[in-house]
Amino acid sequence: MTEKQQIPAFFDRSAISGIATEDCRIASSLGGAFARPKGSGPHPAMIVFMEAFGLNGFIKDFLRLLAAEGFFAVAPDLYEGKIYEYSDFSGAIGHLSRLKDDVVMEQTRQTLEWLEKREDVQKDRTGALGFCMGGRLTFLSLTTFPDKLKAGVSYYGGSIGHEGLDGLGRKEVLSGAGRLKSPILLLYGAKDDSIPSEEHGRISKTLSALDKTYLLSVYPDAPHGFSCWQRSSYREEAAKPAWKLVRFFLENTLKNAGK
């Protein structure tokens, strides 16, 4: 597949008509892109963490989809403009391996501060969502900023439930689960060779023992990257119900929380 694949038909394409992404400068050393809903707001917000391939067309389209749902959506550019083709797996993973968690969390703090300065954003209703490496960063951000982020969605986030260091030398982030204050939705594919089912079980066991609010959904016959329509691993039979669940989750944890 190429990056010219259109947004699948099960999304409300008419709702994103007229919604565009804009580049932004979050901090002096951090760029990004955002999409805003129609109307003046203020709107609940979502920080979107990209895949290992960079802040590409898929991520920007997802910003538009979230904006169509009523969220001010922003993606910090963790790769500083570098984008990898989906066929360049080694290049993407090589760049991913150079990221440092403490640096990315500082960039997340900068993104939160940038959002808080905007009059069109609801200051107390910000969540995080991410894909692949971004799914892991979503979990990490919820444990790092438990009083700032009110919900999280992790699409096939690896090394969340991994024991010890993973193949890239990254620490698992589940040990920080005690700091979670907000609900999290975790989405996985049953055929994801990079995230074994043992990780699903460890995540569930840990979060349940800590009395945390979470949903963990596993889709049959779905490999890693099943929700990205730009990848050969895309599976609409998993992406469609996953998006339906994401919408329901965010509707109840951010948009209508406390109502």
Accessible surface in RSA format (square Angstrom, percent):
REM  Atomic radii and reference values for relative SASA: ProtOr
REM  Chains: A
REM  Algorithm: Lee & Richards
REM  Probe-radius: 1.40
REM  Slices: 20
REM RES _ NUM      All-atoms   Total-Side   Main-Chain    Non-polar    All polar
REM                ABS   REL    ABS   REL    ABS   REL    ABS   REL    ABS   REL
RES MET A   1   120.45  62.4  52.89  35.0  67.55 160.8  62.87  53.5  57.58  76.3
RES THR A   2    85.57  60.9  78.89  80.0   6.68  15.9  77.67 104.3   7.90  11.9
RES GLU A   3    56.91  32.7  37.27  28.2  19.64  46.8  28.26  54.7  28.65  23.4
RES LYS A   4   187.02  91.2 161.66  99.2  25.37  60.4 111.46 100.3  75.57  80.5
RES GLN A   5    77.95  43.6  70.37  51.4   7.58  18.0   2.63   5.6  75.32  57.1
RES GLN A   6   137.29  76.8 120.34  87.9  16.95  40.4  44.35  94.4  92.94  70.5
RES ILE A   7    13.75   7.8  10.57   7.9   3.18   7.7  10.57   7.6   3.18   8.6
RES PRO A   8    12.95   9.4   4.74   4.3   8.21  29.9  12.95  10.7   0.00   0.0
RES ALA A   9    78.41  72.1  56.64  87.4  21.77  49.5  57.01  80.3  21.39  56.7
RES PHE A  10    45.54  22.8   8.20   5.1  37.33  97.1  19.53  11.8  26.01  74.4
RES PHE A  11    11.25   5.6   7.00   4.3   4.25  11.1   7.63   4.6   3.61  10.3
RES ASP A  12    86.48  60.6  71.34  71.0  15.14  35.8  35.85  84.4  50.63  50.5
RES ARG A  13   106.51  44.7  97.86  49.9   8.65  20.6  48.48  66.3  58.03  35.2
RES SER A  14    85.83  72.5  67.06  89.5  18.77  43.2  55.05 117.2  30.78  43.1
RES ALA A  15    33.14  30.5  19.99  30.9  13.15  29.9  29.89  42.1   3.25   8.6
RES ILE A  16     9.75   5.5   9.75   7.3   0.00   0.0   9.75   7.0   0.00   0.0
RES SER A  17    70.02  59.2  60.74  81.1   9.28  21.4  30.31  64.5  39.71  55.6
RES GLY A  18    78.79  97.2   0.00   N/A  78.79  97.2  39.74 109.0  39.05  87.5
RES ILE A  19     9.96   5.7   3.19   2.4   6.77  16.3   6.23   4.5   3.73  10.1
RES ALA A  20    68.75  63.2  57.05  88.0  11.70  26.6  59.68  84.0   9.07  24.0
RES THR A  21    41.19  29.3  19.56  19.8  21.63  51.6   0.87   1.2  40.32  61.0
RES GLU A  22    76.64  44.0  70.22  53.1   6.42  15.3  30.91  59.8  45.73  37.3
RES ASP A  23   114.74  80.4  90.08  89.7  24.65  58.3  33.93  79.9  80.80  80.6
RES CYS A  24    22.64  17.1   5.46   6.1  17.18  40.4  16.94  42.9   5.70   6.1
RES ARG A  25   147.00  61.7 127.91  65.2  19.09  45.4  55.79  76.2  91.21  55.3
RES ILE A  26    14.32   8.1   0.00   0.0  14.32  34.5   0.00   0.0  14.32  38.8
RES ALA A  27    23.20  21.3  13.44  20.7   9.75  22.2  23.20  32.7   0.00   0.0
RES SER A  28   115.21  97.4  77.87 103.9  37.34  86.0  55.47 118.1  59.74  83.7
RES SER A  29    76.99  65.1  62.74  83.7  14.26  32.8  47.88 102.0  29.12  40.8
RES LEU A  30     1.27   0.7   0.54   0.4   0.73   1.8   1.27   0.9   0.00   0.0
RES GLY A  31    13.45  16.6   0.00   N/A  13.45  16.6   7.90  21.7   5.55  12.4
RES GLY A  32     9.80  12.1   0.00   N/A   9.80  12.1   0.65   1.8   9.16  20.5
RES ALA A  33     0.69   0.6   0.69   1.1   0.00   0.0   0.69   1.0   0.00   0.0
RES PHE A  34    10.38   5.2  10.38   6.4   0.00   0.0  10.38   6.3   0.00   0.0
RES ALA A  35     0.44   0.4   0.00   0.0   0.44   1.0   0.44   0.6   0.00   0.0
RES ARG A  36    94.67  39.7  89.70  45.7   4.97  11.8  35.38  48.3  59.29  35.9
RES PRO A  37     8.75   6.4   5.20   4.7   3.56  12.9   5.20   4.3   3.56  22.1
RES LYS A  38   128.60  62.7 102.04  62.6  26.55  63.2  81.78  73.6  46.82  49.9
RES GLY A  39    60.32  74.4   0.00   N/A  60.32  74.4  38.45 105.5  21.87  49.0
RES SER A  40   103.55  87.5  76.53 102.1  27.02  62.2  57.98 123.5  45.57  63.8
RES GLY A  41    34.21  42.2   0.00   N/A  34.21  42.2   7.24  19.9  26.97  60.4
RES PRO A  42    80.34  58.5  65.52  59.7  14.82  53.9  65.52  54.1  14.82  92.1
RES HIS A  43    20.36  11.1  20.11  14.0   0.26   0.7   9.44   9.7  10.92  12.7
RES PRO A  44    12.73   9.3  12.73  11.6   0.00   0.0  12.73  10.5   0.00   0.0
RES ALA A  45     0.00   0.0   0.00   0.0   0.00   0.0   0.00   0.0   0.00   0.0
RES MET A  46     0.00   0.0   0.00   0.0   0.00   0.0   0.00   0.0   0.00   0.0
RES ILE A  47     0.11   0.1   0.11   0.1   0.00   0.0   0.11   0.1   0.00   0.0
RES VAL A  48     0.00   0.0   0.00   0.0   0.00   0.0   0.00   0.0   0.00   0.0
RES PHE A  49     0.54   0.3   0.37   0.2   0.16   0.4   0.54   0.3   0.00   0.0
RES MET A  50     0.10   0.1   0.01   0.0   0.09   0.2   0.01   0.0   0.09   0.1
RES GLU A  51     0.00   0.0   0.00   0.0   0.00   0.0   0.00   0.0   0.00   0.0
RES ALA A  52     1.17   1.1   1.17   1.8   0.00   0.0   1.17   1.7   0.00   0.0
RES PHE A  53     3.26   1.6   3.26   2.0   0.00   0.0   3.26   2.0   0.00   0.0
RES GLY A  54     0.00   0.0   0.00   N/A   0.00   0.0   0.00   0.0   0.00   0.0
RES LEU A  55    10.71   6.0   7.64   5.5   3.07   7.7   7.64   5.4   3.07   8.3
RES ASN A  56     2.61   1.8   0.62   0.6   1.99   4.8   2.61   6.3   0.00   0.0
RES GLY A  57    33.31  41.1   0.00   N/A  33.31  41.1  26.97  74.0   6.34  14.2
RES PHE A  58     0.04   0.0   0.00   0.0   0.04   0.1   0.00   0.0   0.04   0.1
RES ILE A  59     0.00   0.0   0.00   0.0   0.00   0.0   0.00   0.0   0.00   0.0
RES LYS A  60    65.49  32.0  65.49  40.2   0.00   0.0  22.70  20.4  42.79  45.6
RES ASP A  61    28.44  19.9  28.44  28.3   0.00   0.0   0.09   0.2  28.35  28.3
RES PHE A  62     2.46   1.2   2.46   1.5   0.00   0.0   2.46   1.5   0.00   0.0
RES LEU A  63     0.00   0.0   0.00   0.0   0.00   0.0   0.00   0.0   0.00   0.0
RES ARG A  64    55.68  23.4  55.68  28.4   0.00   0.0   9.66  13.2  46.02  27.9
RES LEU A  65     5.01   2.8   4.15   3.0   0.85   2.1   4.18   2.9   0.82   2.2
RES LEU A  66     0.55   0.3   0.55   0.4   0.00   0.0   0.55   0.4   0.00   0.0
RES ALA A  67     1.58   1.5   0.00   0.0   1.58   3.6   0.00   0.0   1.58   4.2
RES ALA A  68    32.14  29.6   3.35   5.2  28.80  65.5   6.30   8.9  25.84  68.5
RES GLU A  69    34.49  19.8  29.90  22.6   4.59  10.9   8.22  15.9  26.28  21.5
RES GLY A  70    20.62  25.4   0.00   N/A  20.62  25.4  18.72  51.4   1.90   4.3
RES PHE A  71     3.59   1.8   3.59   2.2   0.00   0.0   3.59   2.2   0.00   0.0
RES PHE A  72     0.00   0.0   0.00   0.0   0.00   0.0   0.00   0.0   0.00   0.0
RES ALA A  73     0.00   0.0   0.00   0.0   0.00   0.0   0.00   0.0   0.00   0.0
RES VAL A  74     0.00   0.0   0.00   0.0   0.00   0.0   0.00   0.0   0.00   0.0
RES ALA A  75     0.03   0.0   0.03   0.0   0.00   0.0   0.03   0.0   0.00   0.0
RES PRO A  76     0.48   0.3   0.32   0.3   0.16   0.6   0.32   0.3   0.16   1.0
RES ASP A  77    19.32  13.5  18.88  18.8   0.44   1.0   1.91   4.5  17.42  17.4
RES LEU A  78     8.40   4.7   0.50   0.4   7.89  19.8   0.50   0.4   7.89  21.2
RES TYR A  79     5.09   2.4   0.00   0.0   5.09  13.2   0.71   0.5   4.38   5.4
RES GLU A  80   140.70  80.8 104.51  79.1  36.19  86.2  40.95  79.2  99.75  81.4
RES GLY A  81    53.23  65.6   0.00   N/A  53.23  65.6  31.23  85.7  21.99  49.3
RES LYS A  82   102.57  50.0  97.35  59.7   5.22  12.4  46.44  41.8  56.13  59.8
RES ILE A  83    84.14  47.9  63.75  47.5  20.40  49.2  63.75  45.9  20.40  55.3
RES TYR A  84    22.37  10.4  20.13  11.5   2.24   5.8  13.21   9.9   9.16  11.3
RES GLU A  85   110.66  63.5 107.41  81.3   3.25   7.7  42.39  82.0  68.27  55.7
RES TYR A  86    32.54  15.2  15.67   8.9  16.87  43.9  16.04  12.1  16.50  20.3
RES SER A  87   106.97  90.4  67.70  90.3  39.27  90.5  57.28 122.0  49.69  69.6
RES ASP A  88    56.84  39.8  50.96  50.7   5.88  13.9  20.35  47.9  36.49  36.4
RES PHE A  89   122.93  61.5 121.53  75.3   1.40   3.6 121.53  73.7   1.40   4.0
RES SER A  90    90.30  76.3  74.47  99.4  15.83  36.5  52.56 111.9  37.74  52.9
RES GLY A  91    22.17  27.3   0.00   N/A  22.17  27.3  20.12  55.2   2.05   4.6
RES ALA A  92     0.00   0.0   0.00   0.0   0.00   0.0   0.00   0.0   0.00   0.0
RES ILE A  93    40.72  23.2  40.72  30.3   0.00   0.0  40.72  29.3   0.00   0.0
RES GLY A  94    26.01  32.1   0.00   N/A  26.01  32.1  25.10  68.9   0.91   2.0
RES HIS A  95    28.52  15.6  28.41  19.8   0.11   0.3  13.60  14.0  14.92  17.4
RES LEU A  96    11.00   6.1  10.11   7.2   0.89   2.2  10.11   7.1   0.89   2.4
RES SER A  97    46.69  39.5  28.81  38.5  17.88  41.2  15.77  33.6  30.92  43.3
RES ARG A  98   149.09  62.6 131.45  67.0  17.65  42.0  70.32  96.1  78.78  47.7
RES LEU A  99    39.59  22.0  25.91  18.5  13.68  34.4  27.54  19.3  12.05  32.4
RES LYS A 100   125.39  61.2 121.39  74.5   4.01   9.5  72.88  65.6  52.52  55.9
RES ASP A 101    49.11  34.4  42.59  42.4   6.52  15.4  21.84  51.4  27.26  27.2
RES ASP A 102   108.10  75.7  92.02  91.6  16.08  38.0  49.23 115.9  58.87  58.7
RES VAL A 103    79.43  52.3  76.50  69.3   2.93   7.1  79.40  69.0   0.03   0.1
RES VAL A 104     1.52   1.0   1.52   1.4   0.00   0.0   1.52   1.3   0.00   0.0
RES MET A 105    15.13   7.8  14.25   9.4   0.88   2.1  15.13  12.9   0.00   0.0
RES GLU A 106    71.79  41.2  67.65  51.2   4.14   9.9  42.78  82.7  29.01  23.7
RES GLN A 107    22.93  12.8  22.93  16.8   0.00   0.0   6.44  13.7  16.49  12.5
RES THR A 108     1.14   0.8   0.87   0.9   0.27   0.7   0.17   0.2   0.98   1.5
RES ARG A 109    85.57  35.9  85.57  43.6   0.00   0.0  44.01  60.1  41.56  25.2
RES GLN A 110    38.11  21.3  35.35  25.8   2.76   6.6   7.23  15.4  30.88  23.4
RES THR A 111     0.00   0.0   0.00   0.0   0.00   0.0   0.00   0.0   0.00   0.0
RES LEU A 112     7.91   4.4   7.82   5.6   0.09   0.2   7.82   5.5   0.09   0.2
RES GLU A 113    72.42  41.6  71.53  54.1   0.89   2.1  24.72  47.8  47.70  38.9
RES TRP A 114    36.22  14.5  33.04  16.0   3.18   7.5  19.83  10.6  16.39  26.6
RES LEU A 115     1.44   0.8   1.44   1.0   0.00   0.0   1.44   1.0   0.00   0.0
RES GLU A 116    59.93  34.4  50.24  38.0   9.69  23.1  24.07  46.6  35.86  29.3
RES LYS A 117   167.60  81.8 135.31  83.0  32.29  76.9  88.79  79.9  78.81  84.0
RES ARG A 118    52.35  22.0  46.79  23.9   5.56  13.2  15.23  20.8  37.12  22.5
RES GLU A 119   164.27  94.3 142.33 107.7  21.94  52.2  58.09 112.4 106.18  86.7
RES ASP A 120    23.57  16.5  21.32  21.2   2.25   5.3  18.31  43.1   5.27   5.3
RES VAL A 121     2.38   1.6   0.77   0.7   1.62   3.9   0.77   0.7   1.62   4.4
RES GLN A 122    50.58  28.3  46.26  33.8   4.32  10.3   9.39  20.0  41.19  31.2
RES LYS A 123   103.69  50.6  83.38  51.2  20.30  48.3  70.21  63.2  33.48  35.7
RES ASP A 124    93.87  65.8  84.48  84.1   9.39  22.2  38.79  91.3  55.08  54.9
RES ARG A 125    45.73  19.2  45.73  23.3   0.00   0.0   4.69   6.4  41.04  24.9
RES THR A 126     6.17   4.4   6.14   6.2   0.03   0.1   1.18   1.6   4.99   7.5
RES GLY A 127     0.00   0.0   0.00   N/A   0.00   0.0   0.00   0.0   0.00   0.0
RES ALA A 128     0.10   0.1   0.10   0.2   0.00   0.0   0.10   0.1   0.00   0.0
RES LEU A 129     0.00   0.0   0.00   0.0   0.00   0.0   0.00   0.0   0.00   0.0
RES GLY A 130     0.00   0.0   0.00   N/A   0.00   0.0   0.00   0.0   0.00   0.0
RES PHE A 131     0.00   0.0   0.00   0.0   0.00   0.0   0.00   0.0   0.00   0.0
RES CYS A 132    19.39  14.7  18.87  21.0   0.52   1.2   0.52   1.3  18.87  20.4
RES MET A 133     5.00   2.6   1.03   0.7   3.97   9.4   4.44   3.8   0.56   0.7
RES GLY A 134     0.00   0.0   0.00   N/A   0.00   0.0   0.00   0.0   0.00   0.0
RES GLY A 135     0.00   0.0   0.00   N/A   0.00   0.0   0.00   0.0   0.00   0.0
RES ARG A 136     3.33   1.4   3.33   1.7   0.00   0.0   0.28   0.4   3.05   1.8
RES LEU A 137     6.48   3.6   6.48   4.6   0.00   0.0   6.48   4.6   0.00   0.0
RES THR A 138     0.00   0.0   0.00   0.0   0.00   0.0   0.00   0.0   0.00   0.0
RES PHE A 139     0.00   0.0   0.00   0.0   0.00   0.0   0.00   0.0   0.00   0.0
RES LEU A 140    24.70  13.8  24.70  17.7   0.00   0.0  24.70  17.3   0.00   0.0
RES SER A 141     0.00   0.0   0.00   0.0   0.00   0.0   0.00   0.0   0.00   0.0
RES LEU A 142     1.51   0.8   0.54   0.4   0.97   2.4   0.54   0.4   0.97   2.6
RES THR A 143     1.50   1.1   0.51   0.5   0.99   2.4   0.00   0.0   1.50   2.3
RES THR A 144    57.39  40.8  33.78  34.2  23.62  56.3  33.33  44.8  24.06  36.4
RES PHE A 145    30.59  15.3  27.65  17.1   2.93   7.6  30.59  18.5   0.00   0.0
RES PRO A 146    26.47  19.3  23.61  21.5   2.87  10.4  24.35  20.1   2.12  13.2
RES ASP A 147    89.87  63.0  76.24  75.9  13.63  32.2  32.14  75.6  57.73  57.6
RES LYS A 148    97.09  47.4  91.27  56.0   5.82  13.9  56.61  50.9  40.48  43.1
RES LEU A 149     0.29   0.2   0.00   0.0   0.29   0.7   0.00   0.0   0.29   0.8
RES LYS A 150    73.83  36.0  69.76  42.8   4.07   9.7  34.92  31.4  38.91  41.4
RES ALA A 151     0.00   0.0   0.00   0.0   0.00   0.0   0.00   0.0   0.00   0.0
RES GLY A 152     0.00   0.0   0.00   N/A   0.00   0.0   0.00   0.0   0.00   0.0
RES VAL A 153     0.00   0.0   0.00   0.0   0.00   0.0   0.00   0.0   0.00   0.0
RES SER A 154     0.00   0.0   0.00   0.0   0.00   0.0   0.00   0.0   0.00   0.0
RES TYR A 155     1.77   0.8   1.77   1.0   0.00   0.0   0.00   0.0   1.77   2.2
RES TYR A 156     0.10   0.0   0.10   0.1   0.00   0.0   0.10   0.1   0.00   0.0
RES GLY A 157     0.00   0.0   0.00   N/A   0.00   0.0   0.00   0.0   0.00   0.0
RES GLY A 158    15.10  18.6   0.00   N/A  15.10  18.6  13.08  35.9   2.02   4.5
RES SER A 159     9.87   8.3   7.38   9.9   2.49   5.7   0.20   0.4   9.67  13.5
RES ILE A 160     0.00   0.0   0.00   0.0   0.00   0.0   0.00   0.0   0.00   0.0
RES GLY A 161     2.16   2.7   0.00   N/A   2.16   2.7   0.00   0.0   2.16   4.8
RES HIS A 162    56.45  30.9  54.62  38.0   1.83   4.7  32.66  33.7  23.79  27.7
RES GLU A 163   130.26  74.8 113.64  86.0  16.62  39.6  31.85  61.6  98.41  80.3
RES GLY A 164    47.50  58.6   0.00   N/A  47.50  58.6  39.71 109.0   7.79  17.4
RES LEU A 165   109.94  61.2  89.93  64.3  20.02  50.3  89.93  63.2  20.02  53.9
RES ASP A 166    17.99  12.6   8.00   8.0   9.99  23.6   8.10  19.1   9.89   9.9
RES GLY A 167    85.95 106.0   0.00   N/A  85.95 106.0  44.13 121.1  41.82  93.7
RES LEU A 168    62.11  34.6  38.32  27.4  23.79  59.8  44.34  31.1  17.77  47.8
RES GLY A 169    46.49  57.3   0.00   N/A  46.49  57.3  23.04  63.2  23.45  52.5
RES ARG A 170    43.14  18.1  37.61  19.2   5.53  13.2  24.42  33.4  18.73  11.3
RES LYS A 171   150.75  73.5 148.31  91.0   2.44   5.8  91.35  82.2  59.40  63.3
RES GLU A 172    28.29  16.2  22.33  16.9   5.95  14.2   3.38   6.5  24.91  20.3
RES VAL A 173     9.68   6.4   3.72   3.4   5.96  14.4   8.26   7.2   1.42   3.8
RES LEU A 174     4.29   2.4   2.50   1.8   1.79   4.5   2.60   1.8   1.69   4.6
RES SER A 175    97.10  82.0  55.59  74.2  41.51  95.6  46.71  99.5  50.39  70.6
RES GLY A 176     5.35   6.6   0.00   N/A   5.35   6.6   4.51  12.4   0.84   1.9
RES ALA A 177     0.25   0.2   0.12   0.2   0.14   0.3   0.12   0.2   0.14   0.4
RES GLY A 178    45.81  56.5   0.00   N/A  45.81  56.5  23.01  63.1  22.79  51.1
RES ARG A 179   134.66  56.5 126.49  64.5   8.16  19.4  64.20  87.7  70.46  42.7
RES LEU A 180     4.10   2.3   1.07   0.8   3.03   7.6   1.12   0.8   2.98   8.0
RES LYS A 181   142.42  69.5 101.83  62.5  40.60  96.7  77.05  69.4  65.37  69.6
RES SER A 182    11.94  10.1   5.63   7.5   6.31  14.5   3.81   8.1   8.13  11.4
RES PRO A 183    28.92  21.1  28.59  26.1   0.32   1.2  28.59  23.6   0.32   2.0
RES ILE A 184     0.02   0.0   0.02   0.0   0.00   0.0   0.02   0.0   0.00   0.0
RES LEU A 185     0.00   0.0   0.00   0.0   0.00   0.0   0.00   0.0   0.00   0.0
RES LEU A 186     0.00   0.0   0.00   0.0   0.00   0.0   0.00   0.0   0.00   0.0
RES LEU A 187     0.00   0.0   0.00   0.0   0.00   0.0   0.00   0.0   0.00   0.0
RES TYR A 188     0.18   0.1   0.18   0.1   0.00   0.0   0.13   0.1   0.05   0.1
RES GLY A 189     1.14   1.4   0.00   N/A   1.14   1.4   0.00   0.0   1.14   2.6
RES ALA A 190    57.34  52.7  26.75  41.3  30.59  69.6  30.05  42.3  27.29  72.3
RES LYS A 191   121.07  59.1 111.25  68.3   9.82  23.4  57.35  51.6  63.72  67.9
RES ASP A 192     6.67   4.7   0.08   0.1   6.59  15.6   0.38   0.9   6.29   6.3
RES ASP A 193   147.98 103.7 112.01 111.5  35.97  85.1  43.19 101.6 104.79 104.5
RES SER A 194    76.51  64.7  45.36  60.5  31.15  71.8  54.26 115.6  22.25  31.2
RES ILE A 195     3.42   1.9   0.98   0.7   2.44   5.9   0.98   0.7   2.44   6.6
RES PRO A 196    63.91  46.6  55.13  50.3   8.78  31.9  63.91  52.8   0.00   0.0
RES SER A 197    77.30  65.3  65.54  87.5  11.76  27.1  38.79  82.6  38.51  54.0
RES GLU A 198   126.73  72.8 112.68  85.2  14.04  33.4  73.46 142.1  53.27  43.5
RES GLU A 199    10.85   6.2  10.03   7.6   0.82   1.9   7.45  14.4   3.40   2.8
RES HIS A 200    18.41  10.1  18.11  12.6   0.30   0.8  13.98  14.4   4.44   5.2
RES GLY A 201    40.61  50.1   0.00   N/A  40.61  50.1  36.41  99.9   4.20   9.4
RES ARG A 202    76.96  32.3  70.93  36.2   6.03  14.3  29.40  40.2  47.56  28.8
RES ILE A 203     0.01   0.0   0.01   0.0   0.00   0.0   0.01   0.0   0.00   0.0
RES SER A 204    32.60  27.5  32.23  43.0   0.37   0.9  22.07  47.0  10.53  14.8
RES LYS A 205   162.18  79.1 152.37  93.5   9.81  23.4 103.02  92.7  59.16  63.0
RES THR A 206    36.81  26.2  32.40  32.8   4.41  10.5  22.99  30.9  13.82  20.9
RES LEU A 207     0.00   0.0   0.00   0.0   0.00   0.0   0.00   0.0   0.00   0.0
RES SER A 208    66.65  56.3  45.71  61.0  20.94  48.2  35.67  76.0  30.98  43.4
RES ALA A 209    87.28  80.2  44.83  69.2  42.45  96.6  57.80  81.4  29.48  78.1
RES LEU A 210    76.03  42.3  59.66  42.7  16.37  41.2  63.41  44.5  12.62  33.9
RES ASP A 211   134.07  93.9 111.05 110.5  23.03  54.4  29.94  70.5 104.13 103.9
RES LYS A 212    51.48  25.1  36.38  22.3  15.10  36.0  13.22  11.9  38.26  40.8
RES THR A 213    96.14  68.4  85.86  87.0  10.28  24.5  54.60  73.3  41.54  62.8
RES TYR A 214    50.99  23.8  32.34  18.4  18.65  48.5  19.76  14.8  31.23  38.5
RES LEU A 215    80.04  44.6  78.12  55.9   1.92   4.8  80.04  56.2   0.00   0.0
RES LEU A 216    45.61  25.4  13.52   9.7  32.09  80.7  13.64   9.6  31.97  86.0
RES SER A 217    25.59  21.6  21.12  28.2   4.46  10.3  10.91  23.2  14.68  20.6
RES VAL A 218    60.71  40.0  35.65  32.3  25.07  60.4  35.65  31.0  25.07  68.0
RES TYR A 219    21.84  10.2  21.84  12.4   0.00   0.0  19.27  14.5   2.57   3.2
RES PRO A 220    96.64  70.4  91.71  83.6   4.93  17.9  92.97  76.8   3.68  22.9
RES ASP A 221    91.21  63.9  84.18  83.8   7.03  16.6  21.79  51.3  69.42  69.2
RES ALA A 222     0.29   0.3   0.15   0.2   0.14   0.3   0.29   0.4   0.00   0.0
RES PRO A 223    26.93  19.6  26.90  24.5   0.03   0.1  26.90  22.2   0.03   0.2
RES HIS A 224    38.00  20.8  34.44  23.9   3.56   9.1  31.63  32.6   6.37   7.4
RES GLY A 225     0.00   0.0   0.00   N/A   0.00   0.0   0.00   0.0   0.00   0.0
RES PHE A 226     0.10   0.0   0.10   0.1   0.00   0.0   0.10   0.1   0.00   0.0
RES SER A 227     6.49   5.5   4.15   5.5   2.35   5.4   3.65   7.8   2.84   4.0
RES CYS A 228     0.00   0.0   0.00   0.0   0.00   0.0   0.00   0.0   0.00   0.0
RES TRP A 229     5.42   2.2   5.04   2.4   0.38   0.9   5.04   2.7   0.38   0.6
RES GLN A 230     3.20   1.8   2.39   1.7   0.81   1.9   0.00   0.0   3.20   2.4
RES ARG A 231    29.66  12.5  28.12  14.3   1.54   3.7   4.66   6.4  25.00  15.2
RES SER A 232    95.03  80.3  74.07  98.9  20.96  48.3  40.08  85.3  54.95  77.0
RES SER A 233    20.79  17.6  17.59  23.5   3.20   7.4  20.07  42.7   0.73   1.0
RES TYR A 234    29.97  14.0  20.87  11.9   9.10  23.7  20.87  15.7   9.10  11.2
RES ARG A 235    81.04  34.0  79.35  40.4   1.70   4.0  16.09  22.0  64.96  39.4
RES GLU A 236    77.84  44.7  74.79  56.6   3.06   7.3  24.57  47.5  53.27  43.5
RES GLU A 237   116.66  67.0  90.29  68.3  26.36  62.8  64.43 124.6  52.22  42.6
RES ALA A 238     1.24   1.1   0.71   1.1   0.53   1.2   1.24   1.7   0.00   0.0
RES ALA A 239     4.06   3.7   2.77   4.3   1.28   2.9   2.77   3.9   1.28   3.4
RES LYS A 240   113.47  55.4 112.19  68.8   1.28   3.0  57.41  51.7  56.06  59.7
RES PRO A 241    53.13  38.7  47.18  43.0   5.95  21.6  49.90  41.2   3.22  20.0
RES ALA A 242     0.00   0.0   0.00   0.0   0.00   0.0   0.00   0.0   0.00   0.0
RES TRP A 243    16.29   6.5  16.29   7.9   0.00   0.0  11.02   5.9   5.27   8.6
RES LYS A 244   154.73  75.5 151.98  93.2   2.76   6.6  95.68  86.1  59.06  62.9
RES LEU A 245    45.64  25.4  42.55  30.4   3.08   7.7  45.32  31.8   0.32   0.9
RES VAL A 246     0.19   0.1   0.19   0.2   0.00   0.0   0.19   0.2   0.00   0.0
RES ARG A 247   115.79  48.6 107.80  55.0   7.99  19.0  17.04  23.3  98.75  59.8
RES PHE A 248   127.32  63.7 121.08  75.0   6.23  16.2 126.79  76.9   0.53   1.5
RES PHE A 249     9.23   4.6   7.31   4.5   1.92   5.0   9.23   5.6   0.00   0.0
RES LEU A 250     2.71   1.5   2.71   1.9   0.00   0.0   2.71   1.9   0.00   0.0
RES GLU A 251    61.15  35.1  60.75  46.0   0.40   0.9  24.62  47.6  36.53  29.8
RES ASN A 252    75.98  52.4  60.32  58.3  15.65  37.7  20.37  49.0  55.61  53.7
RES THR A 253    26.93  19.2  16.10  16.3  10.82  25.8  20.52  27.6   6.40   9.7
RES LEU A 254     0.79   0.4   0.53   0.4   0.26   0.7   0.79   0.6   0.00   0.0
RES LYS A 255    56.50  27.6  49.77  30.5   6.72  16.0  27.93  25.1  28.56  30.4
RES ASN A 256    55.79  38.5  49.32  47.7   6.47  15.6  12.75  30.7  43.04  41.6
RES ALA A 257    35.08  32.3  28.58  44.1   6.50  14.8  31.97  45.0   3.11   8.2
RES GLY A 258    92.42 114.0   0.00   N/A  92.42 114.0  44.84 123.0  47.58 106.6
RES LYS A 259   184.85  90.2 111.58  68.5  73.26 174.4 103.61  93.3  81.23  86.5
END  Absolute sums over single chains surface
CHAIN  1 A    11236.0       8680.3       2555.7       5992.0       5244.0
END  Absolute sums over all chains
TOTAL         11236.0       8680.3       2555.7       5992.0       5244.0
